[in-house]
Amino acid sequence: MTNQFSQTDINEISCRTISGQLAEWGIDFSQARVAQLAPVQIQQLQTWINTGVEADEAYQAEFTSLPDFMESELLEMKGELASLSREEIVEQAINACEAEVPLTDNPYLFDTTGWHVWRKAYCCWYHGESLDFLEELSTQESDSAHEETVLTVPQQMKSLITRFNQAEDSLKQLRLKLEQTRQERNTTRKQLMQFLNQQCELIDETVSLTKPKAQALSGPQLQQSEPAKQSSELNKPVNIIRIPVTGPETNRIEVYVQQTCEGSWQAGHFWSVESGSQTGRILRGGCQLEQRQATFATDSAALINEILVLSRKLYCESEIHAQIVDYLNLLEEYPGQLDLCCDCHQHWLSEDLNLSGSCPQCSND
């Protein structure tokens, strides 16, 4: 008897059968794709299908997973993801079994846990067996979660310890930099005070040397030069800066800063403080602008020098002296960031002043 079907027809029929059986299980694996498989892969796939058909006919809860070569494929599987809890999936499987829905109509994908739970619940309910496997799955998951926790916690502890050590090292470095900055600031302040003292001594020596020459000038020439100088300097505005100090309202310390006609800056001061609350003695002193021979390149330098002079004069008044030093530190800490209030003539941070140039205290008053 002659063979009525060629080998090509046999292969085509085999591929069509395999594709159709996979379609019944919700796997979109076309006939053309099956034809691209190697003969060994087709044989493995056919064996797996036969095993699955026998498992379906006998309502077996388990049968082997997909072949390895199929798991690497991008398969389009029908159904919904197993996003529900196990109890809800088991309830769906029981309802499907009661409604005599075919076992092959599993609504979940082959590569999810939901597919296996649904099938096992369906088959166990069909055979009248218990559903104790849920407790076994929960126990396995809790054990795996405990093992994962045991492995994860030490790693997290090591990471936290490492980060803590790094933070501690960074804090030590910051503290060292802060200490170095403070030392540099104190050194710079000492050098500045030494330099200003030297300048004051040089100025005093210069003034003492030039006095005889000034006295040697003729009377009319001296009288003509001084009014001219005073009139030219009076044209420049005088900035009045008040240094805030504690005590009664009569306590008053002011510094006057003025720009000369040459463009440099000079400063003077006035102070009136109560010496001791019991005695009520008031001490006063000052130095007018025209009495100052020293000039400075900037108004800040003139102001700082005058405050240093005041600190030396009021050294015996410890509380007032400490407040003057604090004010000097404020000027050094915020260079170029302080402005004068147009009402109280005290220094404030620029951002604290309103558009009219008044400080918050004067604005409230």
C-alpha positions as CSV (number, residue, x, y, z in Angstrom):
1,M,0.0,0.0,0.0
2,T,1.5,3.3,-1.1
3,N,2.0,6.1,1.3
4,Q,-0.7,8.7,0.5
5,F,1.0,11.5,2.5
6,S,4.4,12.9,1.9
7,Q,6.8,13.9,4.7
8,T,6.0,17.5,4.1
9,D,2.3,16.9,4.6
10,I,3.0,15.0,7.8
11,N,5.2,17.8,9.2
12,E,2.5,20.3,8.3
13,I,-0.2,18.3,10.0
14,S,2.0,17.8,13.1
15,C,2.7,21.6,13.4
16,R,-1.0,22.4,12.9
17,T,-1.9,19.9,15.7
18,I,0.7,21.3,18.1
19,S,-0.4,24.9,17.4
20,G,-4.0,24.0,17.9
21,Q,-3.4,22.2,21.2
22,L,-1.3,25.2,22.5
23,A,-4.1,27.5,21.5
24,E,-6.6,25.5,23.7
25,W,-4.3,26.2,26.7
26,G,-4.2,30.0,25.9
27,I,-0.7,29.9,24.3
28,D,-0.4,31.8,21.0
29,F,2.2,29.8,19.2
30,S,1.5,29.9,15.5
31,Q,1.9,27.0,13.0
32,A,4.7,28.9,11.2
33,R,6.5,29.3,14.5
34,V,6.3,25.7,15.3
35,A,7.7,24.8,11.9
36,Q,10.8,26.9,12.7
37,L,11.6,24.6,15.7
38,A,14.3,21.9,15.4
39,P,13.0,18.3,15.2
40,V,14.3,17.7,18.7
41,Q,12.4,20.7,20.0
42,I,9.2,19.6,18.2
43,Q,9.6,16.2,19.8
44,Q,10.0,17.8,23.3
45,L,7.0,20.0,22.7
46,Q,4.8,17.1,21.5
47,T,5.8,15.0,24.6
48,W,4.9,17.9,26.9
49,I,1.5,18.4,25.2
50,N,0.8,14.6,25.5
51,T,1.7,14.8,29.2
52,G,-0.5,17.9,29.7
53,V,-3.5,16.3,27.9
54,E,-3.2,13.2,30.1
55,A,-3.0,15.4,33.2
56,D,-6.1,17.3,32.1
57,E,-8.1,14.1,31.4
58,A,-7.2,12.7,34.8
59,Y,-7.6,16.1,36.5
60,Q,-4.0,16.0,37.9
61,A,-3.0,19.0,39.9
62,E,0.6,19.0,38.7
63,F,2.4,18.4,35.4
64,T,5.7,19.6,34.1
65,S,6.4,23.2,33.2
66,L,7.0,24.5,29.7
67,P,10.2,23.3,27.9
68,D,13.2,25.5,28.4
69,F,13.3,26.7,24.8
70,M,9.7,27.9,25.0
71,E,10.3,29.9,28.2
72,S,12.8,32.0,26.4
73,E,10.2,33.0,23.8
74,L,8.1,36.1,24.0
75,L,4.7,34.3,24.2
76,E,1.4,36.1,24.1
77,M,-0.7,34.3,26.7
78,K,-4.4,35.0,27.2
79,G,-6.0,35.6,30.6
80,E,-5.4,38.0,33.5
81,L,-2.5,38.3,35.8
82,A,-2.7,36.7,39.3
83,S,-3.2,40.0,41.1
84,L,-5.7,38.5,43.6
85,S,-5.0,36.8,46.9
86,R,-4.7,32.9,47.0
87,E,-8.0,32.7,48.8
88,E,-9.8,34.5,46.0
89,I,-8.0,32.4,43.3
90,V,-9.0,29.2,45.1
91,E,-12.6,30.5,45.3
92,Q,-12.6,31.1,41.6
93,A,-11.3,27.6,40.9
94,I,-14.0,26.0,43.1
95,N,-16.7,28.0,41.4
96,A,-15.3,27.0,38.0
97,C,-15.3,23.3,39.0
98,E,-18.9,23.6,40.3
99,A,-20.0,25.2,37.1
100,E,-18.2,22.4,35.1
101,V,-15.9,24.9,33.3
102,P,-13.2,23.0,31.4
103,L,-9.9,22.6,33.2
104,T,-8.2,24.1,30.2
105,D,-10.0,27.5,30.8
106,N,-7.5,28.5,33.5
107,P,-7.7,32.3,33.5
108,Y,-4.1,32.9,34.6
109,L,-0.8,32.8,32.7
110,F,1.4,29.7,32.8
111,D,4.4,31.6,34.2
112,T,2.5,32.9,37.3
113,T,1.9,31.3,40.7
114,G,-1.8,32.0,40.2
115,W,-2.0,29.4,37.4
116,H,-0.6,26.6,39.6
117,V,-2.8,27.6,42.6
118,W,-6.0,27.7,40.4
119,R,-5.2,24.3,38.8
120,K,-4.4,22.6,42.1
121,A,-7.5,24.0,43.8
122,Y,-9.6,22.9,40.8
123,C,-8.3,19.4,40.7
124,C,-8.4,18.9,44.5
125,W,-12.0,20.1,44.7
126,Y,-12.9,17.8,41.7
127,H,-11.4,14.8,43.5
128,G,-12.9,15.8,46.9
129,E,-9.4,16.3,48.4
130,S,-8.5,18.8,51.1
131,L,-7.1,22.2,50.3
132,D,-4.3,22.1,52.9
133,F,-1.8,23.0,50.3
134,L,-2.6,26.7,51.0
135,E,-1.1,26.4,54.5
136,E,1.9,24.7,53.0
137,L,2.4,27.5,50.6
138,S,2.0,30.1,53.3
139,T,4.5,28.3,55.5
140,Q,7.0,28.1,52.6
141,E,6.6,31.8,51.9
142,S,7.0,32.8,55.6
143,D,10.1,30.6,55.8
144,S,11.5,32.2,52.7
145,A,10.6,35.7,53.9
146,H,12.3,34.9,57.3
147,E,15.4,33.6,55.5
148,E,15.5,36.7,53.4
149,T,15.1,38.9,56.5
150,V,18.0,37.0,58.2
151,L,20.2,37.6,55.2
152,T,19.1,41.2,54.6
153,V,19.3,42.6,58.1
154,P,23.0,42.0,58.6
155,Q,23.7,43.7,55.2
156,Q,21.6,46.7,56.2
157,M,23.4,46.9,59.5
158,K,26.8,46.8,57.8
159,S,25.6,49.5,55.4
160,L,24.4,51.7,58.3
161,I,27.6,51.2,60.2
162,T,29.6,52.2,57.2
163,R,27.5,55.3,56.6
164,F,27.7,56.2,60.3
165,N,31.5,55.9,60.2
166,Q,31.7,58.0,57.1
167,A,29.4,60.7,58.7
168,E,31.6,60.6,61.9
169,D,34.8,61.1,59.8
170,S,33.1,64.0,57.9
171,L,32.1,65.6,61.2
172,K,35.6,65.3,62.5
173,Q,37.0,67.0,59.4
174,L,34.4,69.8,59.7
175,R,35.3,70.4,63.3
176,L,39.0,70.5,62.4
177,K,38.3,73.0,59.7
178,L,36.2,75.1,62.0
179,E,38.9,75.2,64.6
180,Q,41.5,76.1,62.0
181,T,39.2,78.9,60.7
182,R,38.8,80.2,64.3
183,Q,42.6,80.2,64.8
184,E,43.2,82.0,61.5
185,R,40.5,84.6,62.4
186,N,42.1,85.2,65.8
187,T,45.5,85.5,64.3
188,T,44.3,87.9,61.6
189,R,42.5,90.0,64.2
190,K,45.7,90.3,66.3
191,Q,47.7,91.2,63.3
192,L,45.2,93.8,62.3
193,M,45.2,95.4,65.8
194,Q,49.0,95.4,65.8
195,F,49.0,97.1,62.4
196,L,46.5,99.7,63.5
197,N,48.4,100.4,66.7
198,Q,51.6,100.9,64.7
199,Q,49.8,103.2,62.3
200,C,48.5,105.2,65.2
201,E,51.9,105.5,66.7
202,L,53.4,106.6,63.4
203,I,50.6,109.1,62.9
204,D,51.2,110.5,66.4
205,E,54.9,110.8,65.7
206,T,54.2,112.5,62.3
207,V,51.8,115.0,64.0
208,S,54.4,115.8,66.7
209,L,57.1,116.4,64.0
210,T,54.9,118.6,61.8
211,K,53.6,120.9,64.6
212,P,56.6,123.1,64.7
213,K,56.5,123.6,61.0
214,A,52.8,124.5,61.2
215,Q,53.5,127.1,64.0
216,A,56.2,128.6,61.8
217,L,53.7,129.5,59.1
218,S,52.5,133.1,59.0
219,G,49.2,134.0,60.7
220,P,47.3,135.1,57.5
221,Q,48.4,132.0,55.5
222,L,47.2,129.7,58.3
223,Q,44.0,131.5,58.6
224,Q,43.4,131.3,54.9
225,S,44.2,127.6,54.5
226,E,42.2,126.3,57.4
227,P,38.8,127.8,56.4
228,A,39.4,126.6,52.8
229,K,40.0,123.1,54.0
230,Q,37.1,123.2,56.4
231,S,34.7,124.5,53.8
232,S,35.7,121.9,51.3
233,E,35.3,119.1,53.8
234,L,32.0,120.4,55.1
235,N,30.5,119.8,51.7
236,K,30.9,116.1,52.2
237,P,28.0,114.4,54.2
238,V,28.8,112.9,57.6
239,N,27.6,109.4,58.4
240,I,26.5,109.0,62.0
241,I,26.8,105.4,63.3
242,R,25.4,104.5,66.7
243,I,26.8,101.6,68.6
244,P,24.1,99.9,70.7
245,V,25.0,99.6,74.4
246,T,23.1,98.6,77.5
247,G,22.3,100.8,80.5
248,P,20.3,104.0,80.8
249,E,19.1,106.1,77.9
250,T,21.9,108.6,78.5
251,N,24.5,106.0,77.5
252,R,25.4,107.0,74.0
253,I,28.3,106.0,71.7
254,E,28.5,107.4,68.2
255,V,31.1,107.2,65.4
256,Y,31.2,109.9,62.6
257,V,32.6,108.9,59.2
258,Q,33.2,111.4,56.4
259,Q,34.9,111.3,53.0
260,T,37.5,113.9,52.4
261,C,38.0,115.9,49.3
262,E,40.8,113.6,48.2
263,G,38.4,110.6,48.2
264,S,39.8,109.0,51.4
265,W,37.8,108.5,54.6
266,Q,38.3,109.9,58.2
267,A,36.4,109.2,61.4
268,G,35.6,110.8,64.8
269,H,33.6,109.7,67.8
270,F,31.6,110.8,70.8
271,W,30.7,108.8,73.9
272,S,28.8,109.4,77.1
273,V,28.3,106.5,79.5
274,E,27.3,106.2,83.1
275,S,30.2,104.7,85.2
276,G,28.6,102.5,87.8
277,S,24.9,102.4,88.6
278,Q,25.5,103.4,92.3
279,T,27.6,106.5,91.8
280,G,25.7,107.7,88.8
281,R,28.8,109.3,87.5
282,I,28.7,110.1,83.8
283,L,31.9,109.9,81.7
284,R,32.1,111.7,78.4
285,G,34.7,112.1,75.6
286,G,35.1,112.5,71.9
287,C,37.3,113.4,69.0
288,Q,36.0,115.7,66.2
289,L,36.6,114.9,62.5
290,E,38.9,117.9,62.0
291,Q,41.1,116.6,64.8
292,R,41.9,113.5,62.9
293,Q,44.9,113.5,60.7
294,A,44.7,109.8,59.7
295,T,42.7,108.8,56.6
296,F,41.7,105.4,55.2
297,A,40.9,104.0,51.8
298,T,37.4,102.9,52.7
299,D,34.7,103.9,55.1
300,S,34.8,100.4,56.7
301,A,38.5,100.7,57.5
302,A,37.9,104.1,59.1
303,L,35.0,102.8,61.1
304,I,36.9,99.8,62.4
305,N,39.9,101.9,63.4
306,E,37.7,104.3,65.3
307,I,35.9,101.5,67.1
308,L,39.3,100.1,68.1
309,V,40.2,103.5,69.5
310,L,36.9,103.6,71.5
311,S,37.6,100.1,72.9
312,R,40.9,101.3,74.3
313,K,39.4,104.4,75.8
314,L,36.5,102.5,77.5
315,Y,38.6,99.5,78.5
316,C,37.9,100.1,82.2
317,E,34.1,99.9,81.6
318,S,34.0,96.1,81.2
319,E,30.4,95.8,80.1
320,I,30.6,98.6,77.6
321,H,34.0,97.4,76.3
322,A,32.6,93.9,75.7
323,Q,29.7,95.3,73.7
324,I,32.1,97.4,71.6
325,V,34.1,94.3,70.9
326,D,31.0,92.3,70.0
327,Y,30.0,95.1,67.6
328,L,33.5,95.0,66.0
329,N,33.1,91.2,65.5
330,L,29.7,91.8,63.8
331,L,31.4,94.2,61.3
332,E,34.1,91.6,60.6
333,E,31.6,88.7,60.3
334,Y,29.3,90.5,57.8
335,P,31.6,92.6,55.6
336,G,29.6,94.5,53.0
337,Q,26.2,93.1,54.2
338,L,25.4,95.8,56.8
339,D,23.5,99.0,56.1
340,L,22.5,101.9,58.3
341,C,19.0,102.5,59.5
342,C,18.0,106.0,58.4
343,D,16.2,106.6,61.7
344,C,18.3,105.1,64.6
345,H,21.6,105.1,62.6
346,Q,22.4,101.5,63.8
347,H,23.8,98.8,61.5
348,W,21.4,96.1,60.3
349,L,21.6,93.3,57.8
350,S,20.5,94.7,54.4
351,E,17.8,92.2,54.0
352,D,16.2,93.3,57.3
353,L,15.7,96.9,56.1
354,N,12.5,97.9,54.3
355,L,12.4,100.0,51.1
356,S,12.6,103.3,53.0
357,G,15.8,102.2,54.7
358,S,14.3,101.7,58.2
359,C,15.0,98.7,60.5
360,P,12.1,96.6,61.8
361,Q,12.2,98.3,65.2
362,C,11.9,101.8,63.8
363,S,9.2,100.6,61.4
364,N,7.1,99.3,64.3
365,D,7.6,102.5,66.3
